[in-house]
């Protein structure tokens, strides 16, 4: 045990000071006086890849002296807003003053891959994909400190507990790990994370998971300020499921079932799929973005309060002196709480994964080990990485991890349900959620101060005192709160909740016909006052629709209601439609961050399919009737006729004869269409055959699901081709291996089921080249209400100037307006005449 702990506990928070002097020395405003060099991992890559483009990080010598600024911020008690207002301009100005010549050189050099050059300011650095021959020339430039490989990142591997890969919600459940860290004690005080925000840098977050979807910060701010994307994806997605699980532990709550998954269950999340991108630069870009999501250095309410990092950078060759050191110095100086998982490489000593060995101060980096929170003894997990840090130092600075938290059999959210995972990836979000609880109570404290509170208030486990297995022990958020109060900090009362409407669910159809829009909402009175009236505001992102409907009645505290709101007539179109509860009892909602949801809907003016008897003659018992249908969709219709609850049709066709009718009967007619769309053939203009395919193809919006049955292609060679269908975020939906047995024009069968979505991509992958057109195209190509082919995706970006590969699409789709019912009522007392 350290002898100065008790002294520290007697100090007010305003006198805290991290142990900078014990950490790795910072070279000030200049990283190095030596010549530029290539890192060992980049040299290894050059041995393996001597001709292709290599992603690199070019770190400059001239850097802002962030540690000095940080110490001054502490000494002069700078709040977060003042820190940001001074730190960010200094970083941005340094980059602007020193990067210009190098940027100009790289922009003009053909050995830099087009579109790959990026400039950074959180650390004075450039990133690009370059030919190896350029590196020798860059090493002659004295403004460069070193050049590193922009290496792929990895999530800290978690394991799904066997036979529990997908579970339903648990009504009225509370995860035992939440109790183990004493989170319920803060809930009882009214602190649940309301108004606080976590940034989850991971594989993304599933936007449809019921315990986290409504907590997305992008429901209240533009997506560009709440979803970080390195690949152009404008809205949340999860390329793996790992990030969704992590997010659930931070703040998940399935309100419909009152299933408490997360620590700060009233908080919100921002996300970024940094593990789905290129590598180190994506992560650094995510950190940089988090400091200024709205692009305005005068604001701080756009920033998250804490960042969860359940990943590691496996190819770092120096854990202690790398690009993450200045990044973490900047994040700490800005007042952000950055939390890392320790890694799953235990039980051996010195198995902390990079860059988590960094020990700038006692709480930077702040690394979390995993223990079993399901049993009272709280044993450490065998897989949890152990210290000490490989970065040197003495006493507590050498010890890793800093703290521990539950990471064994942790139930949390995954796409489609819930699952139990093991890993330090599951431990770190317990800490991130705890930071949010404390930040709600003490919003004026920095992330560093809140980390110190958790660090010093842990419940000691294992050997007495701090050790390289548990760190300081298991976090105890109740004790951290009490310590902050004892050190002279006054908690801010939780937000008032006399009037608190909660929108639990917004139920709509995917498609509405004849311009009519209707649906329902499920509402909970989360406040202490009885609600007698409220309004439901329905609006679209583009302002096309904006309507308000009112409810009146009696809704007691804690009660729920399901309300079918009145039908509205909306213009035809594909909408992002929002629902928001407002004006409880004619006044402002005191907690408005839980009363908004959004859905994608398509509204069309097309009428429903018309179907029924050809004549209006009376129907007699035992008689048959001629039936006819007419649809209004694009393409050749096909009709199937069913008895109401039957699985198999009794007839197919536009006009059919019913079976003998012996009683009043309801029939069901299902309609589908087949049609063609796209450039018909290669004849209208010029073109060429591609020889170097880079996943090029066509980009389209699917307003409604359809089947891509076949396409026409032109080939100069026979052979194998692979086709990919990807969504707007680049995730693979389907792939098809196609064998071309002939040259010239041919139709290839695909039968790919295409879901609704924007910016879907039909791409050409590996194999023999195909022909594409460079003139004669006329984008967009459209099937009304179904799809629109917008432009081509080429190596040079999206372009309407070429038409790539796939001509004359043959598609089939089901009737948008759904099946129609045909009631057939027999005339009383009438029987069919004898034949």
N, C-alpha and C positions, 0 to 999 in steps of 0.2 A: 504493500500500500504506500502511496505517496504521502509525505508528511505535510504537503501544502493543501490538501483537499479541504480540511476543516476551515482553514483561513479563507479559501475561495468561497465557501458557502456563506461566510459572513459578509462578503462584499456585495454591494448593490450591483444590479445588472449594468448600470452605467459605467462601472469601473472595470468590466471584464476586458481582458486583453489576451488574444491567442499567443501561443508560444512560437512566434515567428523566428526568434533567435535560435530556437532549437532545431528548426526544420532545415530543409535544403536551402543553401544560400542562393539568393537571386542576384543575377549579375547587373541589376539596375536596368537602365534604358538600352543597354547593348547586350545581346545574348553572348557574343563571343568575339574575341579579337583575332581568332585564328582564321585560316582560309576556309572557304565553303567546302563541305564534304557531303558524301552520300552515306546515308545510314546503312548499317549492315543488312537490314532486311531488304532495302532497295538493291544493294549489290547482289544479293542472292536472287532477286527477281530478274535482274539483268542477265545473270548466268542462265536462267531458265527461259528467258524471253528476250532475245536480242534484236528483234526486228519489228514486233507489233507495238501498238500504242501501249504505254504503261501509265497508270494513274499515279500522279506524284503530288506531294505537298512541298511547296517552295517557301520556306520560313525565312523571313528577313531579319537582319541584325538589329535594326533600329526598332525597339519596342518601348511602349509606355511603361514607366516604372509603377506598375499597379500595386505591388506590396507597399510602397511608400505612400501612395494615395490611401490605401486601406488603413494603414496605421493612423494617418491623419483623420480619416473618417471616424475611427474609434475614439481618438483623443478628443475630437471636437463634437462627438455625439451626433453625427449626421444621421438623419432618418433616411429611409430608402429613397424617397423622392429626390432628396438633395444629392444623394450618392449618384443616382442615375443621371441627373441633370449635369453633373460634372464629369463622371466617368465616361459615359458614352461619347460625348463630343470629343473628349481627349483621344479615345481609341479611334474614332472615325477620322479625326483630323490627321492623326499620325499615319494612318493607311493612305489617306488622300495625298499627303505630302511626299510619301516615299515610294509608292507603288507605280507611279505614272510611267516612267521610262520602261520598266520591266513589262508592264501591261501592254504598252505599245509594241514592244518587240515581239511578245508572244502572240498578239492578235494578228500580226503580219506574217508570222512564220508558218509555213505549210506543214511543218512537223508537229504542230499542235492540232489535235483533232477538233474539227469545227464544233462549236457549241459547248466545249468542255471546260473552258477557262472560267474560273470563279475567283472573286476577290473577297477577302475576309478582313474584319477589323477587330473582332474579339481577341484575336492574335494577329499580328501583322504578317499575313501569309497569303499565298495564291495556291490554287489547286487547278490541275489540268491533266489531260491525257496527252502524252508526248511520245515522239519517237526517241529511242535511246540515243541516237546521234546528237540530239540537241543538248543532252545533259553535260557533255564535255564543255560546251560553250558557256553554259550557265555557271559552271564552276569557276569561270574566270571573272565573274561579276562580284565586286566586293560588297554590294548591298545584301547579298545572300548569306545567311548563316549556315543552313544545311538544306538538303533535299531528301525527302523521306518518301517511302512507298505509301500510297493511299490504300491501305489494306482493308480487306473485308472485315466487318465486325461479326460477332457471334452473340446470340443470347446466352445467358448463363443457363445451361441446359437443365431443364426441369423434367421430372418424370411423372407420368400420369399413373396413379395408383391402379394396380391391376383390378379388372372387373368393375371399375367405377369410372369409366371414361366419359359417360354422359348421363347426367342425373336430372330429375325434375327439381323444381323449387321445393323448399321445405317450409310450409306455412308456419309463421311465428318462430322461425329458427334464428338462432344467434350462434355464430361460429365460436368454438371454445377458445381459439387464439385471441379473439377480441377481449374476452374476459381475462385471459392470462396477462395481457398488458394493461389491464385496469381501465380500458376505454369506457365501460358502462358508468364508471364513477363520474366522468366528465359529461356523459349524456344526461345524467341525473341533474347536473348543474345547468343544463340547457345548452351545452356546447356540443354540436353535432357536425361541425364543419360548414355550417351555412355561410354562404358568401365567400368561401375560400376556394382556391383552384389549384389542382395538381396538373403538372405536365408529365405525361407518361411517354418517355422516349423508348420505344420498343418496336414490336412488329405491327403496331397500330392498335386500333380498338374497333371491335365490331359495332357498327352503328345501330344494329337491331337487337342487341342483347337487352332483355327487359329490365335488368337490374342496373344498367348503366346508360342506356340510350337517352333517356330523358335528362341525364345529367351533363350532356354535352354542352360546353360553353357556347358553341356555335348556334344554339337556339336563341341566343340573346345578342351575339355579336357576329360580324361577318365571318364566314368560314376561313378566310385568309388570315384572320387574327386569332384563330383558335385551332387550326389544323395545319401543322407544319408538313410540307410535302417537298421532297427533293426530286420527285419524278413527275410533277405536274398534276397529280391527283388533287382535285379540289375539295373533296369531302372524305370523311373517315372510311377506313377499311382496315382489315387485319389480314396480313398475308400468312399468318401461322396460327393464331389463337393464343399465343403466349402473352401478348400485350393485353388482351381482353381479360385474362385471368389475373394479371397484375393489377389492372384497373379496378376490378371487382373488389380486391382486398383493400385497396385504398379507400373506396367510397361506395361500393355496391349496396343497393337495397331494392329488392323486388317489392314494390309498394302494394301491388295487387294481392300478394300473399304474405306481406309483412315479414319477408325473409331477409334478415340482416346479414349481409355478406361482408361489408366493409367497415373500416374503423371510423371514417368521417362520412357517414351515410347521407348527409345533406350537402356535401361539397359538390363541386363540378370538376370536370376534366377537360383538358386540352390534350391533343395527341399528335404523335408523329411516328411514321413507320420507318424509322432510321435504320432498322435492321433489314429492311427490304431494299436497300439502295446499294450504292457503290462501296462505301467503306468509311474510313476515319473522317473524311471531309464532311460526310452527311451528318455525322454526330456533332462535329464542331459547328456546322451550320445550324443545327437544331438548338444548341446552346445559345448561339448568337441571336437567332430569331426570338428566343424566349425573353431576351432582355428588352426587346422593342417590337412586339408583334404588330402594333398599329403604326409604326414608323414615326412616332412623335416622342422625342426624348423628354418632353415636358409632362408626359403622363406615365403613371405606374399602375393604374387599375387594369391595364391590359395584360400585365405580367402575371405569370403563375406565382404561387407562394412556395411551391416545392417541386422538385423534379425527381422522378423515380428512374433509376438506371439499373435494370436487371440484365446487363450485357457486359461483355469484356472485349478487349482488342487484343487478340491472341498473338499477333506477330510483332508487338512492340519489343525492340531489342534492348531498350534501357527503360526499366520500369520507373526510374526516378528522374530522368531528364529527357522529357519528350514534349510533344506539342500540347498535351493535356495539362501540363503544369501551369503555363500562363492562362489557359482557359479557365481552370479551376480557381486560380487567383482572381480572375476578373469576376467570376460568378460569386465568390465569397465577398469581394469588395462591393458588389452590387446589392448585397443583402439577400441573395437567393439561397434557399436550403437545397443542396444537392445531395442525394442519397444514393449509395451504391450497394449492390449485393456483393458479398465477399468472394463468391465462387464455390463450385461444387467439386473441388479437387482434394478434399480431406481424405483421411485423417492425418496425413503427414504434416510436419511443420513446414513453414514458409511455402504454403500453397495458395496464398492470396493471388487472385488472377489480375493481370494488368488491365487498366492503369490504377488499380485500387491500392497498390502499395504506396502511392504518393502520400507523403506525410508533411505537408506544408505547415500544418498546425495540429493540435490535438483533435480537431474535428474536421480537418480538410486534408485528405478525403475522408468522408464519413462512411464507413464500411460496416455491413451488417451480416453477422453469422446466423445460422439456422438452428433452432432447437425444436423439440417436440412439445407444442403447447397443449396437447390433448391429455397429458398425464401430469400429475401434481409435482413430480420430481423434475420436470422440465429438462430432460437430458439433451445434450448437444447431439446433433445429427452427425452420423459418421462421415457423410459426404461434405459437411461444412468445412470450407477452407480455413486453415490455421495460419497464425503469424509465426514469428515476428515479421515485420516489414523488411524487405531486402534493401530498403533505402537508408538504413542506418539511423543515427540519432541515439538518444539514450532515454531511459526511464519510460514514461508513458508514450512518448513519441514513437518508440520502436514497436509498441504493442499493436497488433491487429488481431481480430477486427475491433472496432470501437465498441460496438454493442451487439446484442443478439435479439432475435424475435422469432415467433413461430414460423416454421418453414417445413413441417412434416405433416402430411395428410391435411393440407389446407384446401378446403372446399371454396371454390370461387367460380366466376363466370367463364364460360367458353361459348363460342358461337353455337347456338342451338340448345343451350342448357347450362349445366354446371358440372364440375369435375373436381376430383381431389388430385392435387399436384404436390410433389416434393421438390424442394430446392431453396437455395438462398434467394432465388428470384421471388419466392413467395414470402420471404422474411422481410426484405427491404420495403415492400409496400405497407407493412404494418407500421414501420417508422415514418414513412411519408404521410400516411393517414394521421399519425399522432402529431406530426408537425402542423397539419391543418387544424386539428382540434385546438392546439395551443395558440395558433395564429388567430383563430377566432376570438379567443379570450384575451390575447395580448397582440393586437394587430400592429402596434407601434414598434414591436421588437423585430430585429432582423432574423434571417434564417440561421445565422451563426449563433446568435444568442439562444434561440430555441433548441438548436442541436446541443449546445453546452448544457442546457437544462435537462434534456433527456440523458445525456452522457453521465452527468454527475448524480442523477437520481435513480440509476438502475438498481434493481435488486440483485445483489451479488450471488453468483452461482459458481460451482466448481471450487477450485482452490481459493482460499481467502484472498480478496483483493483482485485487482485487474490481472487478466491472464490472456494468453494467446489462443485460447479456445473460445471462451465466452466474451472476451473483451471486458467491459465493465459489468456485464451481466445482462439480464433481460430488461428491456425498457419497461418503465412504469410511468405511464402518462399522468396518472393521478399524482404521484410523487413529484413529477416534473412541474405540474401546475402548482402544487403546494410550495415547492422550492422557489418558483418565480415570485410568488406572493411574499414569501419570507425574505426574499432579497429586495423587497421594496417596490415591486411592480403591482399596479392596481389593475385587476381584470376589468375589461369592458363588458357590460351586461349583454347577454344574448339578444338578438333582434326581437322586438316585440312580436307577439303572435296572437293578438286578440282577433284579428281578421287575417286568416291564412287559408286561401283556397288552393287545393292541390288538384291538378289535372292528372288523373291516374291513367286514362286511356282515351284515345281518339280513334274511333273505329270508322273506317271508310272503305269503299270498294276501290279496286284498282282502276276501273273504267265505269263511267256513267254515260248513258245514252239519252238522246232527246233533250240534252241540255240541262237535265234535272240533276241536282246534287243534294244528297241527304246523308245522314250518318248519325252517330251518337257519341256522347262523351260520358266518361265515368269520373265523378267528382267526389273529393273528400273534403270535409270541413276539418282542416288541421289546426284551427284556432280555438280560442276559448269562448268566443261569442257565437250565439246562434245566428245562422245566416238565413235571411228572408228573401234575398234577391241577389242576383249577379248577372253579368253579361258575358256572352261568348262572342269573341271577336274572331272572325274568319277572314284570312287575307292571303294573297299570293305574294311571292317575293318580288315579282315585277310590277305589282300594283294593279294588275288587270282586274282582280276581284278584291272587294273590301266590303264586308257586311258584318252587322252586329245583331245578334238575337238575344232576347232576355228571358230569364227564368225567374219565377217567383214561387214561394212555398216556404217550408220550414226544414232546415237542415241543421240538426243539433251538432255540438262539438263531437268529433270522432265519427260521425255518421257519413255514409256514402250514398250516392244516388247515381243511377244510370239514366241519362236523358237523351231521347231522340229529338234532336233539334229540328225546327221546321225546314222544309225543303227550300232550296234556293235555286235560282236559274243563273248559271254561269256561262260565259262565252266558251266556245269550243277551243280546246288547247290542251297542252301537256303542262301540268302545274306542280310546283312545290307549294303545297297548301298548308297554312299554319292555323292552329287553333290556340287561343289564349283566353284564359279566364280573367275577368277584370271586374272592378267595382263591387266588391262584396258589400251589401247593404248601402250601396251608393257611395262608398268611400274607397280610398286607395288600399290595395292589398299590401300588408306590412311585410310580407315575405314573397315577393313576386318571382323568385327564381325557381319555382316549382310548378308553374302554371302555364307552360307553353310546350306544345308538341308540333311536329310537322310530318306530313305524309306526301308521297308522290301520287297524283291522280291524273287520269286522262279523261277529258270531257269531250264528247262528240255530239254533233247534232243529228247523226244518222238515226233513222227510226229503227224500232225493233223489227225483227223478222215477222212478216205477216203469214199466218198459217191458219187453216180451217177448212171446213167443207166447201166444195165448189158451189153447191146450191143451198138455198135456205129452206128446203123441204123439211117437214117434220121427220124426226128419227123414230123408227119403230123398233120394238124388241126383236132381235134376231137379224136386223137389216145390216147391210154394209153401206159405207158412205165413201164417196170419192173425196180425197183430201188433196190440198195443194198448198205449196209454200213459196214464198218469195223473199229473198234476202236482198240487202242493199250494200253489201260489201264489194270491194274491188276483187275481180277475178271470177273464175268459174265456180259456182256454188255446188255443194253436195249436201243433201239433206238425209238425215236418219230419223226414223219415226219409232218412238218407244211408247209402251204403256208407262204410266207416271213413275213407278218405282222399279221398272225393269232394267236389267243390265245389258240385255241384248235387244237390238232393234227388231221390229216385226216387218219393217219395210224400208227401202231406200229409194230416193228419187224425188223429183219435183212434184209429181202427181202420183198418188198411191191409193190403193183401195184398202179400207180398214178391214180387220177381221169382223165377224158377226158381233153385234153389240147386244149384250143381254142385260146390261145395267148402265146407269150413268157412269161415264168414264172420262178420265182426264189423260190426254196424251201429251208427250213431250217431244219437241222437235229440236234436234241439235244440228247446227249448220257449220260447215267449214268451207274455205275458199282456197283455190290454187291460182296463182298468178305469177307474172314475171316482172322483174324490175332490174334496172341497171343499164349500162351501155350495151346495146344489143350484140354488137360484134366489132371486129377490128377495122371494118371497112371505111368508116367516115373520115379517117385522117391518118396521120403518120404514127409510127411507133418503132419499138426496138425490143430485142430480147435481153433480159437482164442476165448479167454474168456473175455479179457479186451481190447476192441477196443479203439484206440487213434487216430481216423481219419487216418487210414492207407489205403494203396491202391497202385495204379500204377501211375508212372510218364511217360508222353509221350510228344513228339513234334508233333503238327499238322501243316504240311506244307500247307495244303489246307483244307477248311471246309468239314466236312462230317457228316453223321448221324450215331450215335451209335445205331443200331437197337436192339441188344440183346447181352447178355453175358451168359455164362454157369457158374453156381455156384454149390457148394456142401454144404448141410446143414444137421446138426444132429438134428435140431429142426425146427418145423414150427413156423410161427410168422411174425412180421413186421420188415422190415429193411429199413433204410434211406440211400440212396446213394447220394453223393455230387460230382459235377463237379466244380473244382475251377481252376482259371488261375494261372500263375506262381507267381503272387503276393498274392495268397491266397484269392482273391475275388471270391465270389460265382457266378457261371455262371448258374447252374441249380441244382435242387435237385429232387429226385424221391423217392416216398414212395412205397415200394415193399412188397407185401404180399406173403409169402412162404407157400403154402398149403400142400406141400409134403416135405419129407426128402430125402436125397441122391442127385444124380445129377439131375439138372433141368435147363431149359433155361428161363431166365426172360426177358420180353420185356421192352425196355427202350425208344427207339425213341428220343434220346437226340441230339439236334443240337449242334455240336462241332465247335467252331470258330478256325481259324488258330491262332497259338501261340506256344511259347516254354514253356516247363516245366508245362504243364497242368497236373491236378491230378484227377483221378477217385478214390474216397475215400469211405470207408465204415463208416457210422455214427452209430447212435443209433439202438438198436434192437438185434435180436438173432445172435449168432456168426456164422461165416462161416469158411470153410476149406481153408488153404493156403499151398503151397508146399515149402519145405525146401531143395529140391534137384531136379535134372532133368531139370531145366530151362536152357534156352540158349538165354539170352538177346544179342542184341536187337531183337525185333520182328517188322517187317517193311512191309508196303505197299509202294512201291516205289512212290515217289513224293507226298504221302498223309500223312502218319504218321509213327512214330517210337516209340514203347514202349521201354523205356530205362532201367528202373529199378523199384524196389519197394520203396515205401515210408513207413518206419516203425517207430515205437516209438524210435528206436535207430538212425534214420537218413536214408538217401537214401542208398539202398543196392541192388546189383544184386544177392545176395546170397539167397533170398527168392522170391517166386512168390505169390503175394497177391490176393486171392479171385476170380478174374474176368478172367475166361478162355474163349478161343475161341470167341473173339469178332466178331460179325457180323456187318459190316459197309456198307453203301452205299455212293457214292459220285458222283458229276457231273463231266463230262469230263473237265479236267484241261484246255485244249486248247480252250474250249468254243464251241458254236454251229458252224457248217459249213454250207455254202450256196451251193446250187446245182442249177446252171442256166440251164434252159431247153429252147432252141431256136427252134422254128418251121422252117421247110424248106419253103422258099418262094414258093407260088403257089401250095403247096401240100395239099391234103386233105386225110383224112383217107378213105380207101376203105369201101364200103357199106357192112354191115354184111349180 
